[in-house]
Amino acid sequence: MSLNKKLSVFAAIVLGFSCTFTVFAQANETISAVYKQIDEAVAAKNSEAISSILKQNRQSQYYPMIEAYTLKKTRLLIISDELEVARQTSLAVIDNNLENFDAVELYSYIDKAILNQQAANQALENRKRLEAERIAALNAKSKAKLESRGNYQIVNTASGQEVYVNEQQASFSSKIWTVKLGLADVVYQKVTDPDYSSLKYGLAFGATIFRPSERFVIGADIFADANIVTLMSEGGDEEAIAQKKKDNKDFDKPQEFFFSVRLVPELAFADISKNLFFRAGVAAHALASNDQQITNSTKTFISPVLGLALDNISLGESQFRLFADYDLGHLFKDDIKFAAEFGTSLLLPVAVNDKTKFGVEIGFQDLLLMKDEGMENRAKFTFAIGVGNVTK
């Protein structure tokens, strides 16, 4: 072959290769542009744009490649849990080519997955709704039960929730207190040996304080009085009276002063009752007298006490209490065989505001002393004004 022919063949080969490369480069550029459009449509979750891109390139010789790329993006959407977008994308492929069985199979898989997810979500919603209905029913039942008891109320917490608490827990203060001043403290004393009785007048002071907690209620009963005016006296030891008149012609009737103090802490166990208290403290009953031989009144008597009380009981706005104490001090007194004290009171409100209540208290107490010979009884009536904090 001559040189000219060889050059002609080589030129033809170079020209053919150049044309082929040019065509391949143009095709690659066209496919890349379509791929970019599909990427943008998928990122925008625009299934209509994907369908339009496929429709525009349906007659293209590269359409199978475009379809395959679209299905690849659909599978990536499934992995990222974008099931609804993936379903619409696969549907766009099917709308443009019903014979693409890969797209049909993929669409069927996605549709089932969405249905399963919807069923799971619906089941979860049903469980939540049933649980909410169950809790609402329990709350309604508890509310009716608490309201029937009449001593609970709704309190809003800082988080916005509503809770029911009893009157003690709903108090404005962590303490519940009452202070009273006895304007009339009248004591009727009866001694059987000798037969003697007297009526005395005085003043009194009292206070109660309680601190509730979840398991305990700790409190204290404080009381003091002084009876220094003898309104009436009758009887007594006749020989002693005669001797007294002999020594003092102006003698009329025995003059004795009574003083008493009581400080008794109290404890209630909430699991048993928040109003049943166990008491343990000290009480003192003092006597000032120059006529003790006439009356045979018990001399100063200081004693530890043990007792029970129904205390801090609310009757509407009123407050009731009842206590009974055993005085152990008689064990150390030769002339006293038994000693006990009982008491009750009722505070009746006159004026009530948001934080305090003001009212009157009527109280009764009785000190019983059993002696070797006879007994002595001191029955005490108290009329007082009182103030306390509102506990609801």
Residue pairs with C-beta under 8 A, 6 or more apart in sequence:
27 62
30 60
30 62
31 62
31 65
31 66
34 53
34 57
34 62
34 66
35 66
35 69
37 49
37 53
38 50
38 53
38 66
38 69
38 70
38 73
39 73
40 49
41 47
41 49
41 50
41 53
42 50
42 73
42 77
42 85
42 89
45 82
45 85
47 85
47 88
47 89
47 91
47 92
50 70
50 88
50 89
50 92
51 92
51 95
51 96
53 66
54 63
54 66
54 67
54 70
54 92
54 93
54 96
54 97
55 96
57 63
57 66
58 96
58 97
60 66
67 93
67 96
67 97
67 100
67 103
70 89
70 92
70 93
71 90
71 93
71 102
71 103
71 106
73 89
74 86
74 89
74 90
74 93
74 106
74 110
75 86
75 106
77 83
77 85
77 86
77 89
78 86
78 110
78 113
83 110
83 113
83 114
83 117
84 114
86 110
87 107
87 110
87 111
87 114
90 103
90 106
90 107
90 110
91 107
93 100
93 103
94 100
94 103
94 104
94 107
97 103
98 104
142 164
143 164
146 152
146 164
151 166
151 167
151 314
152 164
152 165
152 166
152 167
153 164
153 165
153 167
153 170
153 392
154 162
154 163
154 164
155 162
155 163
155 164
155 165
155 170
156 162
157 163
166 274
167 314
167 391
167 392
168 176
168 210
168 212
168 217
168 274
168 312
168 391
169 212
170 391
170 392
171 212
171 389
171 390
171 391
171 392
172 354
172 355
172 389
172 390
172 391
173 389
174 211
174 212
175 209
175 210
175 211
175 389
176 209
176 210
176 211
176 212
176 312
176 388
176 389
176 391
177 207
177 208
177 209
177 210
177 388
177 389
178 207
178 208
178 209
178 319
178 347
178 386
178 387
178 388
179 206
179 207
179 386
179 387
179 388
180 205
180 206
180 207
180 347
180 361
180 384
180 385
180 386
180 387
181 203
181 204
181 205
181 384
181 385
181 386
182 203
182 204
182 205
182 206
182 225
182 363
182 382
182 383
182 384
183 203
183 383
183 384
183 385
184 201
184 381
184 382
184 383
185 201
185 202
185 203
185 204
185 225
185 226
185 227
185 380
185 381
185 382
185 383
186 199
186 200
186 201
186 202
186 227
186 231
186 380
186 381
186 382
187 199
187 200
187 202
187 227
187 258
187 378
187 379
187 380
188 197
188 198
188 199
188 378
188 379
188 380
188 381
189 196
189 197
189 198
189 199
189 200
189 258
189 297
189 376
189 377
189 378
190 196
190 197
190 376
190 377
190 378
190 379
191 197
191 295
191 296
191 297
191 374
191 375
191 376
192 374
192 375
192 376
193 296
193 371
193 373
193 374
194 235
194 236
194 237
194 238
194 295
194 296
195 235
195 236
196 233
196 234
196 235
196 236
196 237
196 294
196 295
196 296
197 232
197 233
197 234
197 235
198 230
198 232
198 233
198 234
198 254
198 256
198 295
199 230
199 231
199 232
199 233
200 227
200 228
200 229
200 230
200 231
200 256
200 258
201 227
201 229
201 231
202 225
202 226
202 227
202 228
202 229
202 258
203 225
203 226
204 223
204 224
204 225
204 226
204 382
204 384
205 222
205 223
205 224
205 225
206 222
206 223
206 224
206 361
206 363
206 382
206 384
206 386
207 220
207 222
207 223
208 219
208 220
208 221
208 222
208 311
208 312
208 321
209 219
209 220
209 222
210 217
210 218
210 219
210 266
210 311
210 312
211 217
211 218
211 219
212 270
212 274
213 270
214 270
215 269
215 270
215 271
216 267
216 268
216 269
216 270
217 267
217 268
217 270
217 274
217 277
217 312
218 265
218 266
218 267
219 265
219 266
219 267
219 268
219 277
219 311
219 312
220 263
220 264
220 265
220 266
220 281
221 262
221 263
221 264
221 265
221 266
221 279
221 281
221 309
221 311
221 323
222 262
222 263
223 260
223 261
223 262
224 259
224 260
224 261
224 262
225 258
225 259
225 260
225 380
225 382
226 257
226 258
226 259
227 257
227 258
227 259
228 257
230 253
230 254
230 255
230 256
233 253
233 254
233 295
236 254
236 291
236 294
236 295
237 293
237 294
237 295
237 296
240 291
240 293
240 294
241 251
241 294
244 251
244 291
244 294
245 251
254 289
254 291
254 294
254 295
255 289
255 290
255 291
256 287
256 288
256 289
256 291
256 292
256 295
256 297
257 287
257 288
257 289
258 285
258 286
258 287
258 378
259 284
259 285
259 286
259 287
259 288
260 283
260 284
260 285
260 286
260 367
261 283
261 284
262 281
262 282
262 283
262 284
262 305
262 341
263 281
263 282
263 283
264 279
264 280
264 281
264 282
264 283
264 305
264 307
264 325
265 279
265 280
265 281
266 277
266 278
266 279
266 309
266 311
267 277
267 278
268 274
268 275
268 276
268 277
268 278
268 311
274 312
275 310
275 311
275 312
275 313
276 308
276 309
276 310
277 308
277 309
277 310
277 311
278 307
278 308
279 305
279 306
279 307
279 308
279 309
279 323
279 325
280 304
280 305
280 306
280 307
281 304
281 305
282 302
282 303
282 304
282 305
283 302
283 303
283 305
283 325
283 327
283 341
284 300
284 301
284 302
284 303
285 298
285 300
285 301
285 302
285 367
285 378
286 300
286 301
287 297
287 298
287 299
287 300
289 295
289 297
292 299
296 374
296 376
297 376
298 336
298 369
298 371
298 376
301 327
301 329
301 333
301 336
301 339
301 369
302 329
303 327
303 328
303 329
303 330
303 339
304 327
304 328
304 329
305 325
305 326
305 327
305 328
305 341
306 325
306 326
306 328
307 323
307 324
307 325
307 326
308 323
308 324
309 321
309 322
309 323
309 324
310 320
310 321
310 322
310 323
311 321
311 322
311 323
312 319
312 321
313 319
313 320
313 321
314 320
314 391
314 392
317 349
317 352
317 357
318 346
318 347
318 348
318 349
318 359
319 346
319 347
319 388
320 344
320 345
320 346
320 347
321 343
321 344
321 345
322 343
322 344
323 342
323 343
323 344
324 340
324 341
324 342
324 343
325 340
325 341
325 342
326 339
326 340
327 339
327 340
327 341
329 336
329 339
330 336
330 337
330 338
330 339
330 369
334 372
335 371
335 372
336 369
336 370
336 371
336 372
337 370
337 371
337 372
338 368
338 369
338 370
339 367
339 368
339 369
339 370
340 367
340 368
341 365
341 366
341 367
341 368
342 365
342 366
342 368
343 363
343 364
343 365
343 366
344 363
344 364
345 361
345 362
345 363
345 364
345 382
346 361
346 362
346 363
347 359
347 360
347 361
347 386
347 388
348 359
348 360
348 361
348 362
349 357
349 358
349 359
350 358
350 359
350 360
351 357
351 358
351 359
352 358
352 390
353 390
354 390
355 389
355 390
356 387
356 388
356 389
356 390
357 387
357 388
357 389
357 390
358 385
358 386
358 387
359 385
359 386
359 387
360 383
360 384
360 385
360 386
361 382
361 383
361 384
361 385
361 386
362 382
362 383
363 380
363 381
363 382
363 383
363 384
364 379
364 380
364 381
364 382
365 379
365 380
365 382
366 377
366 378
366 379
366 380
367 377
367 378
367 380
368 375
368 376
368 377
369 375
369 376
369 377
